[in-house]
Amino acid sequence: LALDAGATAVELDGYTACWVAGCITIAGQVAPGARAVIEIGSLGLPASAGELAVLDADRVTRAYLAWGADPVLFRSPLATAALLAGVTAAGDFVPLPFPMPSGVAVASEGAQRGCAVPSPGDVALLNPALCAAQPSPLEITELLPALDGGASGWVELFNPTSVAVRLFGVRLCQLPGCVTFGIGQKVGALSRVLVHLGRERPTDPTDPASTDAAQLFFSAAEPVRPAGELALLAPGPAAPVDEPAALLAFVRYGGTLGQLSPTAVVAGLWPEVFDAALAPRIAGESLSRDLSGALGGVTWNPTRAPTPLLANEDLGQASDTWGSCSFPRPWRRAAPSQLVVVRLERTAPAVLQLAYRGAPESPLPLAGWSLDLGGAPWPLGGELARDAALFVELDPEGDGCAADRLCWQDAAAVVPEHGELALWQEVGGVDELRQYLAWGTAARLRADAAVDAGVWPLTDCALPSLDDGRFFILGAGEVGDSPADYQ
C-alpha cells in the first residue's frame, strides 16, 4: 500500500483486505510518501484474474485494484462500492496474460499498470515483456450437442499440463452468449471437467453428478448448439474480445460460419476460416477430438460412444462407434449415383427434380430406373443429357401434368410430411438401390437396405419433416447420400 507524500499517516488498525470470496484483518501504519507491505496469502487470490479492496473500520473502500478481468464478470459488490467511493472507474482493471506467469507481480504506479518484478516496499518497475502471451493450458476435447430438444448438452475441457488451472474469469462462449467460471472452479493437472450448459446440477444424492467437482453446471446458459462454434476465452473485458490473445481453445462444427473463426486462424487454433468439423446429427452422439493430430476439423469426428471425463478414442481408424448423419462411413460408401434427386417439393402439385451426373459425351438412358415413395416402384423412361433437369410431377388424382414433365399417375404418388424416397436401377435383372432419402419420423422401410447399399449413413438419420409448400434441395457439389447434403 502506498500513501501520497502530502497525506496524513494512516493507521491500518480495523482495516480489512477483501476480495469477492472473503476478507482478512490487516494492521500497521502507512506513512506519507511511504509504502506498507501487507501479507495477504491467506486470501487465496487467483493469479490470472481477481480483485483486492482495502476497507477502513467503517467499511468504506479506500483502495481497490482489479486484474485480469473486468470485475463486472465476478458480479462483485466490492467493485460497485469502490466505484461509488471514487477509487476506481468502470471497466478499470490491469490486463494480464492467461495463465499469469509465476513469479510476476501485478503493479499499479500512478497511471501505469501492468506486470513487474516483485519489489515489496519499493517502487515497482513495470515491464511489458513480463506480460507476454502464454500458451493456452486448456483444450476443448469433446462436446455433446442438444439434438433431441430436451437435453442440454455438455462440453469437455482438458488440462494437459502438470499444474492445475483455476478457471475463475474464464469464459466458454457460443457468441453472443458466454458463461463465466466462478470461484473454486478449476481443471486439475492432466484432468478433465464437464461443463453442462442449460442444465441444473442434479439434487438426487444417488446421482454422482450431484457432488462431482469435475462436472460444472450453468442452468441459465443456452444449450450446446447442433452446429456452430465454441470458444474458450481468457479473462478480460466484460464484452468478449475478438483478439487472438484472448482465445484459449476453439472448435467450429457444421456448416455455419461463426464470428471467431478468422481470429482462431490468426491465433493458430484453427487451420482455415472455412474449415469445420462434421456436426453430429443423431441425439446422444458427441463430437470427439483426437488429440494426437493437428488442430482443425480433420481431427474431430462424431462418435456414437461419447467418453465424458475420459480419454477420447482414436477415431481416425474406422470403427462402428465412428459415424454420423453428416456422412456415410467411408468403407461402406457407394460410388455416387449417375442419376440423383436434386429437389423434392411438397407443393401442389408435388414435384421431383432429377439430374444426370455422368459422362458428358452421351445421355443417360432412363430405362431400368424407377422411383419409390413407399409403394410400388414407378419406372422412368426416355433419356437425360448431362446436367439437364428432369421434372417428375406427382398426379395421384389423375388430373394430368404439365407438358414438360413426366407424369407419375398413381394414388400412392404423394410427398408426405414424413416419408422416404428410393431411387432404383435394374442391373442384370436385379434392382439396386442408387439413392435414398428419409425425412420426418415415419417408419423407414428402405433404411436398412440403404445403409447396406452405402447410399445412406445410418438408419437413425433423417431430414426434418417437410411442411406444405416447402422443399429439400441438394447443396452445390454434394453427392446426395446424406441428410447433410440437403437444405
N, C-alpha and C positions, 0 to 999 in steps of 0.2 A: 504494500500500500504506500502511495506517495502523497505528500501534502505540499501544497504551494508554499513558497517561501514567505509570502505575506500573510499567511493564515495563522490562526491561533492553534497551538498544540491540541491534539485530540487524544483524550483518554478513551481507550477501547473497552474499558470495563462495561459489561452489559451488552456489548455489541455481539452480533452473530454473523457468521458467513453461511450463506444458503445457496442451494440450487433447488430445482423443482422436486427432487427426491428427499430433501431434508436439510437440516441446519446443524451447525456446531457453534458453541460459545467460544469467543476469542477474547484476548486481553492484551494489555500492554499500552504503549503510547506511540503516537506518530508526531514527531517534532516538525516545525516549519522547515520546508526545504529538505526534509529527510525522508527516509523510507523505513518501513517496518516490515519484517518478514514474518508471515503467519503460516504455521503448519496446518495444512488442510487435507492431509492424506486420508483421514478418516471419513471424509465426504464421499470418496469413491467416484470422483468426477470422471466422466468419459473423456478420452483424449481428442477424438475426432470431431465431436460436436457437444456443446454444453453451454452452461452459464454459471456465473458466480455473482451474487449480490451481497453487499455488506449493509446490514441494517443496524441502526442505533438502538438504544434502550427503549425508545418509543416506537420501534418498528418502522421508522422512516428510512427509506432507501438512501444511502449516502454514496454508494459507488456500485457500478454494475458493468459487467463485461460478458458478452456472448461470443462464442467462436464456433466455426464450422458450419453453422446453420442459422437461419433466421429464427429467433426464439418463438415466433408465431407457430412454428412447426411443433414445438413442445406443448403449445397451449399453456404457457407458463404464466401464472399470476405475478411472479416476480418481475417479469419483463413489463407487464402492464403497470405495476407500481413504480418501476424505475422510469418508465415513460412519463408518468404523471408527476414524478419528483423532478423531472428535468435532467436526469443524469445519463440518459441515453436517448436515442432517436429511433423512430420507427424503421425497422429493417436494418438496423445497425448491428453488424457482427464482424468478426475477423475471419476472412476466408481462409480455409485450410485445405490441404490435400486429404484424400481418404485412401488408405488409413493414414493417420498422423504418424510421421516418423518418430521413433523412440529417441529420447534424449534431446528433444527440441521443445523450447518454451513458447508459449503464446504471450506476446508483449504488446503493451499499449503505451506509447510515449508521445504525449500530446496528440497531434493529428495523425501520427504514424502508428500503424498497427500491423502486426504480422508475426513471422517466425523469428526466433532469436536463440542464440546460445544461452542456456540458463545462467543467470548472473544475479542471484538473490542479494538484495541490498544495494546493488549498483544499477546505473543506467543501462538498460538493455540495448544492445546493438542489433538492429533489425537486419536480417539477411534473407532476401527473397529466395536465394538458392536453397535455403533450408525448407522452403515450402514447395519444392518441385513436385510435380505429379508422381504418384506412386502406382505401381502395377496393381490392378484390381485383385483383391484376395477372394473374390466370390464369383461363382458361376451359376447360371440358370441351367439345370440339367434335365428337368422333366416337367411337363405340365399336363394337366387333365382339363380339357375344355368342358364347359357346361353345355352338353349337346342334347340332353333329354328334357330340358325345360324346368327341371326341378333341382338337380344337383348344382352345387356352387362351383365346383372345380377347385383345383389347387395348383400351386407352383412349388417346385422343389429347388432349394438353394443349396449349394455345396461349397464348403470351405476346404480347398486342397492344401492349405498351408498348415504349419505346425503350431500356429498360435490362434487362439480363439478370437473371433471378430465380433465386437459389440455392434449391434445394428442400430443403436439409438440415432435417430435422424435420417437414416437411410430410407429411401422410398422405392416401392415397387409400383410401376406405372403402366396403365393402359390409358394413354392420353385421351382426353384431357384429365382423367381422374388418376389419383395416386393414393396409396396407403403409406403411412409413415410409421416406422417401427419405433417402439417406445422403450422405456427404462427396463433394463433387465433382459431384454430380448437379444439373443446372440446366437452365433453359429460356432460350435466348438471346433477345435482343431481336427482336421480330417473328418469332419462330420457334416450332416445334412439337417436342414429344417424343412418342414412342410408348411407352406403358407396357404391357408384356406380363405378364399375370397367369397363373400356373400353367405357365410355360414357362421352360426354361433357355436361356441365351444360346447360340446355335449355336457349335460349335467348328471347323466347316469353314471354313478361311480363304478359300474361294471364295465364301462367303455374306457379302454386305455387312453383314448384321446382326451378324456376329461381332465387328466392330470399330466399329460405328456408335455414337457417343456420344449420338445423338439417339434411340436405342432402349434402353430400360431393361427389365430382366428380373427378375421375382420368381417363382422357380420354386416356392416353397412356398405361394404365395398361392392362394386359391380362384379358379378361372377366372371370367371375366365371366359373370354370370347371364343367363339368357334374358329375365328380366323382374325389375324391382326398382328400386333407386335407387343412384346413385353420388354420393358426396360427396367433395369435396376439402377437408380440414380444415387449418387453420393449426397450427403447432407449439403445444403446450400441455401439459396434464396427460397422464399415461400413459393414462388411460381417455378415449375420445372424449367431448368435451363437447358436450352438446345446447344450445348457445347460438348466437344469431345471429352474434355477432362471430367465432365460430370457423369459420364456413362461408366458404369461398373460391369454390366453384363447386358446382353441383348439377344433377342430372337425374333425373327419375323416368320410367320407361317400363314399359308393360304395365299390367295391372290390379291389381297388388299395391300396398297402401298401406304405405309404409315409415315408419321411426321418425323420420326427419329432415324429412319433408315439411312439417309445421307450422312448424318452425324456419326452413326455407328460405323460406317465405312471409314470416315476420317479417323475415328478413334481406334481403328484396327480390330474392331469387334465383329465385323461382318464383311464379307468379301466384295459384294456389289450391291448397288441400290436396288436392283430388281431381283436379286436372289431371294428365294423364300423356301422354307421347309414345307413339306407336304402337310396339309391340315388333316387331322383325324376327322372321320366322317361318321363314326359309329359311337353311340353312347357307351362310356366305360373304356374307350380306347384313349391312351395317352400318347403324347409326343415325347420321344425319348432321345437324348443326345449321347452319341458315342464320344467319350472324352479322349479317345486315342487318336482321333482325326483332327483335321483343321477346323477352324470356325466356319460357319455357313450352313446353308440348308442341306448340303450333302451329308452332313454328319447327324442330322436329325431324321428320325423315321417314326411313323405311327406304329404303336405296338398294342396288341390286344391283351398283353400281360403287363400292366403297369407295375413298377417297382418303387413305390413311395418309401423314402428313407433308406433305400438300399442301392447298392451299385447297379448301374444300368447294364443290361446285356449288350454285347456287341451285335448290333442289328445289321451290320454291314454284310453278314452272311445270311443267306436265305433260311428262313425258319417259319414255322406255322404261326408264330406269335407276331411276325412282321407283316404288315399289310394294312390297307385302309381302302375306303371308297375313293381315295384320291387317285388310285392307280391299281391295275391288276398286278399280282405278283409276277415279276419278270419271267420266272421259269415256267409259268403257266399261261403266259400271254400269247394269244394267237396273232398271226400276221394281220395287219389292217385289212378290213373288208374293202373290195373294189367298189361295192355299192354301199352307201351309207345314208341313214336318215339324218338329215341336217336340220329339220324343223318339224315340230309336232304341234299342231294348233287345235285347241279345244274351242273352236268358233262355230258359227252357224253359216255354212256347213263346215264341218271339221276337215282339215287338210293336212296331208303329209307331204313333205318335200324331200326328195332323194337326190343324191349326186353321185357321179361316177368319178372315182379317184384312180383309175387305172392308166394304162399306156395311152398316149395321145394319138397314136397313128391309126387306131381303129376304134369304132364304137363298141359298146358292151351289149351283147345280145341279152335280153331280159328273160328269155325262155328258160324255165327251170328255177327262177327266183320267185319267192312268194312272201307275203306279209301275213302276220298272225297277231290279232288283237285279243287273244284268249279264246277264240273259237276255231273254226276250220280255216286253214291257211288259204289265202286268196292269191292266185297266180298273177304275176305281172306278164307283160308281153311287149313286143317291139324291141327297140334298141335305144341306147342312150350314149350320146357323144361325151367325151371327157369334159368335165367342168360345166356340162349343161345341167339344167334343172328339170327334174321330173316331178310333176304335181299329181298327187292322188287325192281325189275328193271322195269323202265318205258319204254314201247316199243310202241310209238304212230305210228310208220311206219309199224309194224308187221314184223320186221326183225328177231325176235327171241331173246332169252335171254340166259345168262349163265346158265349151268345146275344146279348149286347150289342155284338158286334164283327163287322166284316166279316171274312170268312174267305178268305185267299189260299191256295188249294189248288193247289200247283204244286211239283214235285220240286225246282225251282231256287229256291224261295222260302225262302232261308235267309239269316241275317245272319252273314257270316263274320268271322273275326278281322281280315282285311284285305280291303277291298272298296270299292264305290262304290254310290251310290243316285241315281237320277234321277227327277224328277217332271215329267211332260209334260202339256201341254194342246193339244188339237186345235183349231186356229183356221183356218177356211176350208179344211179338208181337209189342213192341214199341221200336223204335230206340232212344237210349240215348247217348248223346254226352259225350265221355270219355276224349278226348284231343283235343286241338285246337292250331294252330299256325298261326300267321299272320306276313307278312313281307312286307316292302316297303309301297307304298301309294295306292295300288289298293283298290277298293270297297270291303268291308268286309261283305259278305252276311251272314256269320255264327257268326259274332262277338257278336251280341245281345244274341243269343242263348247260346254262350259260357259263357258269363258273367252270364246269368241267371242260367246256369248249374254249376257255380262255378269252371270252368276249365280255366278261363282267367280273368285277373283282371279288365280291363276296355276296353270299345270299342275303345278308342283312342290308346291303346297300340299296339305296333308292333315292330318286329325286323327290322333292316335296310334292304334295298333291297339286293338281292342276285345276285352277278355278276356271269358270266360264269366261271366255274371251281372252284367256292367257295362252301362252305357247312356250315351248322349250326350243332353244336354238343352239346349234353346235358352235363352240368357240372357234375362232380362226386358228388353223393349224392343228386342231385336235382330231383325235382318231375316232372317238365316239364309242369307246368301250368302258366308260366310267361316268358316274354322275358328275364328277368334277369337270368333265369335258363340256357340259351343257350349262346354259344360263336360262 
